[in-house]
Amino acid sequence: MSPDEQPHPHDHTHDQHDHAHDHAHERGPVADASVRVARASDAPAVGLVQAVVFREAYAGTLEPDVIATFEPRAFANAWRATLEGGQARDGVLLVACAGEQVVGFAAVGASDDADADTETAELLVLGVHPDARRQGHGSRLLHAVVDTARARGRSELAAWLLAADDATRAFLIAAGMLADGAHRERVVSADGATAAEVRLSAVLAEPEADPAGSA
């Protein structure tokens, strides 16, 4: 799940730009809402959600002709190749579902930042379809990301997001992540255009023991 010169299916958090914009004021639990590990057959649905999310996230950053290249099929093909080839770099793709319908996705893998150690996981991307936001899907995805990272022995989680993406930043800060001072200019188009990104991180605390089960 490595980034390319353009926003990649396995990049970001803005979702990665993601836009898990299930932020405050959620409308409450949704019937049959769940999060699970993605299957290859989920690739078209994930590609559709990602195309919508990325077009929204980069609308104020990239030129319209670049935004127009964010097509569901291209994202779906990339995810299918990843899922059928085995998820790389300790990466896992998770999907949020409302019933059987995939409405969001998140990917977590090993961080390749120069200052990261082997105990650091990275939230590579997290997005929820606009029609399914404020229903708790983003929070469930983030919780699953943390559980996945912790199960793989990771003790810290990092995420890069657009510096101008105030909504995702607020969502992640509310979940306990903080800006750690790292920033970068990311190449986001074939002609070399860049976008400013900042990194958030958090220590993954172990879940509290259930008092009822201890005695």
N, C-alpha and C positions, 0 to 999 in steps of 0.2 A: 504494500500500500504506500507507494512512494509518489511524491508530487512531481508533476511535469512542469513545463514552462507556462501552461495555462491552468486555470482552476481545474482540478482533476477530480474524478469521481471519488477518489479515496483521500481527498484532502480535507481540509477544513472542518471548521466548526462554525459556522455562522449560525451556522449551519453553517459548521465551521462556518459556515456562513449559513449556516445552517440554518439557523433560525428555528431553533426549538423555541418557538415563541409560544409556548404554553406558559406564560409567566404568571404573574400574580393574577388574582381574580379568576382563577380557574372555575369552571362551572360545576365541578364535582365529578364523582366517578362515572365512568361510561360503562354500560353493560358489555360484558365480554371483552373488555380491554385487556391486552396482554403484550408481553415482550418475549421474543424467542430468537434463537440463532437463525440466521437467514439460510434458505435453501437456494439452489441454482434457479429453481422455478420462480423465485421472488424477484429475479433481476429486472424484468419489465416494470413491475410496480415500483421498485426502488428507483429505477431510472426516471420514471415519470415524476415521482416526488422530488427527486434531486433537481431535475430540470426546472421545475416550478420554483423551488427554493433558491437555486443559484441565480435564476433570472432576477428574482426579487432582491437578493442580497447584493448583487453586483450592479444593479441598475444605476446607481450613482457613481460607480467607479470605472466601468468599462464602456467603450463605445457600443452603440446599438448593433453594429455588424458583428461584434464579438459576442454580445449577448445572444444574438440570433443563432449562434453555433451550439448553444446549450440545448441539445435535442435529447429527448428521452431515449431514443434508440442507441445513441453513442454511449450514454451513461450505462444503459442496460447491458450493452455488449461488454463494456469494461468490467462491470460487476460479475457478469456471467463467467467471464474468463477467470476472474479471481476465485469465484466460488467453485468452479469446476476443476481448477488447478490446485486447489488447496489454499487456504488462507495464509498468506505469507507474513513473515516477520512477526510471528506470534499474534497476527491480526485476527480479529473476529468481527463479523458484520452482524448486527442485531437489527431486528425490525419490530416496530410497534404496530399492533393490529387492533382494529375495531371490528370484532367478530372475525371474519376471515380476510378482511380487507387490510392491506398494508397501507398505513397512513404516515409512517415515519421511519427513520432509520438512524443508526449510529454505528461508527466503526472505532475500534480501539486496538492499538498495537504498541509495539515497542517504540520509544522515542529515539529519533536519530539526531537530536540536538547535540552539539559538541560538548555542552556542559552537563549532559544527562548521564546517569549511570544505569547499570542494568536493572535497577529497581524502579525506574521511571517508565510509566506507561503514558501514551499520548491519546487523547480524544481526537481522532483524525477528522471526524465529521459527525454532525448531528443535525438532523432536519426533520421538521414536521410539516405536512401539507397544510396550507393556510386554512382549508376547510375543516381541519381536525384540531386546530390549536385551542388552547384554553380548556382542554379536557384531560390534562394530566399526562399526556403521552410523552412530552419532553422530560418530565420528571422521572417517569418510569424508565425511559431509555437511559438517562444519566445514572440512575440507581443501578441498572443492569451493567452499565459500563464499569462502575466502581466495583461491583461484585466480581465481574470478569477479571478486571485488573488485579484485584486482591487475590483471587483464586490462582493467578499465575505468579504469585509471589511479589507483586509490585507494591511498593509502599508510598508512591507518589504519582499523581496524575497531572499532566500538563495539557494545555490546549492553546492553539494559536487562533486568533480571530481578527477580523478586520478592525483596525483602530476606530473606524467610524461606526461600528456596529454596537450601538449603545444598548439595544434590546437584548442581544445575546450576552453581552458583558453583564448586564443587570441580572439575567437569569442565572449565570454561572456564579456570580458573586453571592447571590441569595442562597445558592447551594453550598457555599463555603469555599469557593476558589477566590484567589486574589491575584492581582497583577504582580508579577515578580520582578519587574524592571526590564525584562528582555523585550526587544522589539526588532523588527526587520522590514526590509522592503522586498516584497515578493513579486517575481515576474508573473504577470497574469495574462499576457497576450503574446502572440507570435512576433509582434513588432517591438517587444521589449518593454511595454508599459508595465508599471509596477503599482502595487497597492501597499500601504502601510499596515503592518500587523503588530499586535501586541500579544504577549503570552501570559496566560493565567495558570496558576498551579495550586495544588493542595496536597497535604499529607493525608494518606488514606488511613484513617483510624480504624482499628478493629471494631466490629459491631459489638454493642454492649451485650453482656450475657443476660439471658432471661432468668430473672430471680426465681421464677416459678420452677425452672428446670434445674436449679442448682441445689441442693440440699442433700 
